[in-house]
């Protein structure tokens, strides 16, 4: 399937450390999006990177995209306890003439004070 | 702006009962979606509406129906609930009508936690 797969499934770090999450996918994409989900809440869009972009920054977030390897990474620098959440990548690709978006299973990040 | 709102927040049903989950957005978005999220899994698309007046099946449509009542509202109906439909249901919306608008970021509601006994 087209579904993105995140790695690792779970990550536990100390406050102040950097957190890196990876996403791999199978076919060509239009863009790739990262979302965050706090426990018991809906998803919140973090960042969108287009297929012709290689790197994008937003505050403490840095996203890279390597279309040759069909992979992306999300780096959170200087993590805080409030960053504790699940992080999902979602790939956007064309199927049957339409843009479709498929979510991966997510990475659970725990940041300890 | 409230963004995307969903009602109810929680619901318990018995097998065979029916119910409708409501969703509304105030961002004037063309596209709306219904997802389900099961433990340890990402979101799976149930149905979507690219624009007012159109609806289409997603990955897991069996056992569900939808209605795009107007541009703001998109409801999900379970006609005869089954335990396999126990899940958290999310509604989302996005701008644009490129394909079904999935090109752009999606805005999510807070979810409805449904248990079917």
Contacts between the chains, C-beta under 8 A, distances in Angstrom:
chain1	res1	chain2	res2	distance
A	3	B	42	7.2
A	30	B	103	6.1
A	31	B	103	6.7
A	33	B	105	6.3
A	40	B	111	7.8
A	41	B	110	6.2
A	41	B	111	7.3
A	42	B	4	7.5
A	42	B	90	5.7
A	42	B	92	7.9
A	42	B	108	3.5
A	42	B	109	5.5
A	42	B	110	5.0
A	42	B	111	5.5
A	43	B	43	7.3
A	43	B	90	7.1
A	43	B	92	7.7
A	43	B	106	7.6
A	43	B	108	4.6
A	44	B	108	7.1
A	45	B	105	4.1
A	45	B	106	6.6
A	45	B	107	7.1
A	48	B	104	7.8
A	48	B	105	5.8
A	88	B	42	5.7
A	88	B	43	7.5
A	92	B	102	5.6
A	92	B	103	5.7
A	94	B	99	7.0
A	97	B	99	7.1
A	98	B	50	7.9
A	98	B	99	3.5
A	98	B	100	5.5
A	98	B	102	7.6
A	99	B	98	5.7
A	99	B	99	3.4
A	99	B	100	6.6
A	99	B	101	7.3
A	99	B	102	4.3
A	99	B	103	4.5
A	100	B	99	7.2
A	100	B	100	7.5
A	100	B	102	5.6
A	101	B	45	7.8
A	101	B	102	3.9
A	101	B	106	7.2
A	102	B	42	8.0
A	103	B	35	7.9
A	103	B	42	3.6
A	103	B	43	4.5
A	103	B	44	7.7
A	104	B	42	5.1
A	105	B	40	6.6
A	105	B	41	5.4
A	105	B	42	4.7
A	106	B	42	5.8
